[in-house]
Amino acid sequence: MPRRAASVLLVTALTLPLLAGCRAAALAHDGDPRGAQRHFDGLVGAFEARFTNVTRQPKVLHGRMRIARYAFAPSKLANDTAIWTAMRTTRTGADRVAEWQASLVNNQFQFVARRDTPLPTRLGEQRHRIAVTQRQEHDWFWHTVVEHHVGTMPPQRLNDVARAFFASAERPGSAMRVDYRDAFPRTVGALGRLLTIDSIVTTSQVDGSTLVAMQIRITARDIAASYPAYARFLQKYVEPARYRFRLSDRLAGDYFDAQAVNRVLTVRFRTRNGTLQPLVGAARPMPDTLILTVDAMAKLGLFSVGVSNLVGEFVHVDTPRERAWQLRFTREPKWHLPLIAERLLSSAIRHPFEGNGVFFKLGLRTGPAGQTISERVVDVAVKESAIMRWLGNLGFTAMSDFAGSVEEEENRFLVELFRAMRGDMAALTR
């Protein structure tokens, strides 16, 4: 699935707990309604700022597109001084860093290149750090960190929101529908043009738990009049995509299953008193360490590409100052590539999964000034080869299609949605 298709997943992740959990999930952002509104407003307002009239300094714009173009062929980037804010030569090769600071200034979210960028201290402000290190002649290592000031909601409140969401699902689906339409009418109106909840089926189990199945339809047709370029992009890349995410324990019990086929995302889980249980079998506590299995197929240009049985370790980080998900993939998946690419296959395509593997982290942590920081970390090793260059070219095709009017329209759509969410929350806690 193209990188920018993740924006649809972002929208789903932010709004699904609201619409399915309704009032309870929204108010769980704090112990009292006013506090909940303040924390929610900061969190959603930070994302609203991120997509408001985005502008990029020429150095940032150049670096962004060049890195996207040659992420799998870093040797093409190493000597491009227009990208990096810091460069040094090491014993094994090159060490390069690009740092970008971004914040809302005069109603524009501006990205500027800045060396030694400080940690964000204002709501909505971001710090991006993209580093690449040459370890051997054709062996490179990427380390990317994006930090975003999202207000002052304590990270541990995420657990309360999750419990409220799952507990609210332990009732008839019809009651949930009435609740979210009454509680979040602006959000339903803004989001319903792209994502709609087709059905919510809840089935009571003999042990007091509830099996929940939700179907969410993804269609860009209804936004085409207002966002024609964005709609075409979604219809080309997102709607045809097929993917499945399963979270299981080491006893092969599935705790969460999300699958998208034919523009319909089906989410299944089982909950009791707001705590996830295995979808089948006897109830047992969900461990902090799970197994994530991913299958994904997408159309990129003329080719269909994807993976199946991509298996990784999923760790729920739960400390007094941090809540996060950590994923690490150390097993090569089964690749689904066209014949032209299969002829190029080499050990390079296995390289990212060797050693420490591919690492991804997403979560909230408390900063030194008491601010809440959303953090995204990606670590991946790349060995240059013909197959990696081919995959890089394929991915850049989608990135090129996205840059420009598509990105501008997506930003406007997201700002409208986040404003609707804030409006609904303000009315709910008034």
N, C-alpha and C positions, 0 to 999 in steps of 0.2 A: 504494500500500500504506500502511495507517495507520502513523503514527509508531511506535507501540508494537509493531508487528509486527517491528521491528528487533531486539527482544530475541531472537527465534528465530535471526536471523542472527548475533547476538552469541554465542549458545550454539554455533552451528555453527562460527564462526570460532575459538573457543577450544578446542573439543574435537576438531574434525576432524583437525588436525595430530597430536593425541595418538593417536586411534584408528586413523588410517590410517598414521601414521608410527611408532606404537607406541613401543617402548623408545628407539629412536634419537632420535626427535624430542623426547621428554621429557628425555633425558639431555643433549641439546645445549644446554640452558639454562645449562650451565657446563662447564668442562673436566674436572671430577671429579664423581662422583655426589653427594657431600655438598653441594658448591656448587650443583649443579643442583637438588637438593631445596630448598635455601634460597631460591634465586631463584624457583623455581616456586611455592613456598609463599607467598612475598611477593606475587607477581603475582596468583595465584588468590585468596589470602586477602584482598587489597584489594577484589576484586569481591565476595567473600562478605560483607565488612563493609558494602559499599554497599547490599546488599539485606536486611540484618538489621534487622527491626522498625523500619521507616522511619517517622520522625515529622517533621512540619514545623511550625515556628513559624507562627502565624496570618498574619503579614505575608508569609511565603514561600508559604504555601498560597494566599492570595488572589492574589498576584502570578503564581504558576504558572498558575492557571486563567484569570485575566484575559488574560495574554499569549497563552496557547493560544487563547483565544476571539477576540482581536482582533489577532493577528499580522499579518494582511493589511489591517487598518484601524487603524493605530497612533494616529490622531487620537483614538480613543476611550480611549486609555491615557494620553495625554500629561499630563493634569491630575489623574490619580489618585495622590495623594500616598501612598496606602496601599501602592503597589507599589514605589516607587523609594527607593533609599538615597542618591541624589544627583540633583539637578535644577538645570538652569540654562537661561537664555534666551540664544539666540545671534542673530546677525544674520539668519539664514534661518529661525529657528524654535526648536524645542525640542531639548534634549539631555538624555537621561534614562539613568540607570544603575541596575540592580538587582544587588547583590552578595550572594551567599549563601555561607556557610561550612557545611560538613557533616563530621561525624566520628562515630565510634562511641563513645558514652558510656553506661555502664551497660547494655550490650547493646542499645542503640538507636542507629540511624544518624540523627542529629538534624541537620536543616537549620535554620539561623538566619540572619536578615538582619544583615549587618554591613558597615559602610562601611570601605573600605581594607583588605579582607581580605588577610592575608598568604598567600604561597605555601605549600602544604601541606608540613609537616615531619614528620608522623607517618603511619605506614602506614595506608592506607585513607582518609585525610583528603582532602577535595575543596574546590576553590574554583570557584564559578560566577560569571561576569560577563556580564550581558546588557545591551547598550547599544543604544539607538535614537536616531538623529539625524534631524531634519527638514532636508532639503536644499532643498526648495521646497514650495509650498503642499500638494501631494498626493504628494510624493516623499519617501520615508523610507528609511533605511539601517540594517539590523540587523547588529550584530557580537556574536557569542556565543563565549565561550571557557570550556571546562570542563577543569580540571586535577585530576589524581587521583594521589596518592602510591601507587605500586604496588611498592615495595620498592627493591632495589638491583641488579637485573639490568642489566648494561650494555646500552644499546640495540642495540649492534652484534651482540649475541647473537641477535637476531631473524633475522639472515641465516643463522646456523648452524642455528637451528631449521627455517627454511624449506628449507635444503639437505638436512637430515636427513629431513624429511618427504618431499620429492620423491625423494630417493635410496631411501628405504624402499619407495616405490611401484614400484620397478624389480624386482619379483619377482611370483610368482603371487599372484593375489587370495586363494586359499585359505590361503596362508601368512600373509598379512596378517590374515585373519579370526582364525586361531588365536592369533596374536601379541597382537592387541588384547584379545581376550577373556581371555587368560591374564594379561596385564600390567595391565589396567584393569577388573577385574570389577565394582567398585563403581560406576565411571562408566558402564559399559554398563548396569547395572541401573537407575541413576537416569535416565540420558538415554534409554534404550530405550523408555520410556513415551511419549516425544514424537517423537524422531528415531531411526530405525533405518537402518543401512546395508543396503539390500536386496541390492546386488551390487557387486562390484569386479572389473572385467575389465581385465587387462593384456595388451597385445599387443606382442611384441618386434619392432622394426623392423630392417631390414638394416644401418643405420648404427650399431647398438648402442644406440639410444634405445628408450624404452618409451612406448607410447600407453596412457593410463589413462582409464577411464570408471567413475565411481562413481555409484550411484543411492541417494539418501537419502530415505526416506519420512517425510513429516510428517503425523502423525495425533494428534489430541488425545483420541481415544476412551479410551485406556488411563489417562489421568490424571483422567478425569471423576469417579471415585469419591473421590479425595483432593482434587481442585481443580476442583469443578464449575463455578464462575463463570469461571475462567480457561479451562477447556476450551470453554465456550460461546463465549467471546470469540474464541478461536483458530479455532473452527469457522465463526464468522461472518465474520471478517476475514482470517485468514491462510491457512487451507486453500484457499479458492477463488481466492486471488490467483495471478496469472500474471506472471512476470517473467523477464528474461534479461539477463545481464551478459557482455559480451565485451571482452577486452583484445587489441588488435591493434597492430602497428607500422604505419609509414607506407607499407609495401609491401603492406598488406592481409593480412598473415599473422596469424592468430589464435593467441595464446599461451595463453589461458585462456577457457573457456566454461562458464558456469553458468546453467542454465535450469530453472525450476520450472513444472510443468504438472500438473494433477490430483493435487496433494499429493505429487508426486515431484520432488525436486531432482536434476538430472543435472549432474555436474561432469566436465569433460573437460580433459586437459592431456597434454603430451608432455615427457618428462624424460630427460636423459642425465647421469649422474654428479651428480644433484641439481640440475641447471640446466635451466630451462624452455627448450624449443625450439618453433618453430612447429608447429601441429598437423599440417600437411601441408607437403611440400616439403623443400628442403635445410636442414640445420641452420645456424643462425646465432645469434650472441649476442643476448639480449633487451636492447633499449635501456632506459635509465632513464626515457625519456619515451615513453609509449604513448597509444593512443586508446581511451577507454572508451565503449562504446555500450550504452545501457540501453533496454529495452522493459519496461513495467510496466502491469498492469491490476488494479484492485481494485474490490470492491463496497463502497460507502459508503452505508449506509442503503438508499434505494430506487434508487440510481443506480450505474452502472458508470462509472468514470472511469479515465483512464490517459494514458500517453504512449508514443510509439514514436520511434525514431531520435533519442533524446537523446544527443548526442555531446559528449564533453568530453576535455580533456587530462588524462592521468594521469601524474603525476611521482613517481618513487621517490626520496625524499630520503635520501641516504646520506652522512652526515658523521661525524666522530669522536664527536660527542656527541648525534647524533640519527638516528633511523630513522623515516620517516613516509611516508604517501601523501598527495599533494596533488592535488585534482581541481578543475578549473575548466571551467564550462560557459558558452560564449558564443554558442551557436546555439540558437534556439528549436526545441523538438521539434514533432512532429505531435501535436496534442491529440486525445484521444478523450473527448468530453463528450456528455451528453444534449442533446436539442434545446432544452430550456429554458435551458441554459447557453450554447449556441452563439449564441442571440439576444443575449446580453450581451457577446460577444467584442469586445475593443477592444485598442488598443495597450498597455494596462496589463499584459496577460498576457505580452507580449514583453519588457516592461521589465526583469525580473530578469536577462535574458540579454544586455542591452546593456552597453556599456562594459567594465568588468572582469568582468562576468558573475557567476554564482553560484560561490562558492568554498567548498571543504570540505577540511579537513585532519584526519588522524588518525594519531597516532604516539606514539613514546616519545622523551624527551629527558632528558639528565642535568641535574639542578637544581644550584644553587650550593652546596648542602651535600652533594652526592654522591648525593642521592636520585634515583630514577627517576620521572619524571612522565609519566603518560599524558595526552595533550593532544588535545582535540577543538575545532576552530575552524570556525565557519560565518559567512560573510558573504553577505548577500543584500539587494538593493534592492527596494522595494515601492512601487508607485504605486496609490493607492487608487482603486477603481472598483467598479461593480456586480459584475463577474465575479470580482474578487478577494474581495469580501465573500462572494459565494456559495461560492467555494472554501474560504474560512475557516470558514464555517458548517458546511460538509460535514466538514471535518477535525475540527472541535470535537465533532461528533456522536460520532466514534470515541473522542476523548479523554474525553468524558463517560461513555461506556460503560466505559472502562478504569478511571477513577478509582473508588476504593472497594474493594469486595471482590475485583474482578479483579486490581487491582494488588497487594493484600495476598497473594493466592494465588500470583501470579507470583513475588513476592519469596521466598515460602517454597519454591517449586519450585527457584528458582535457588540459594538457600542450600544446599539439600539436595544439588544437583548439585555445587556447588563444594566442599563438604565431602567428597563422594565422590572427587572428583579429587585433593584433597590427601591423602586416605587412601591412595589407590592409589599416588601418587608416593612417599609415606613408606615404604610396603611395598616398592616397587621399589628404593629406594636403601638399604634397611636392611642 
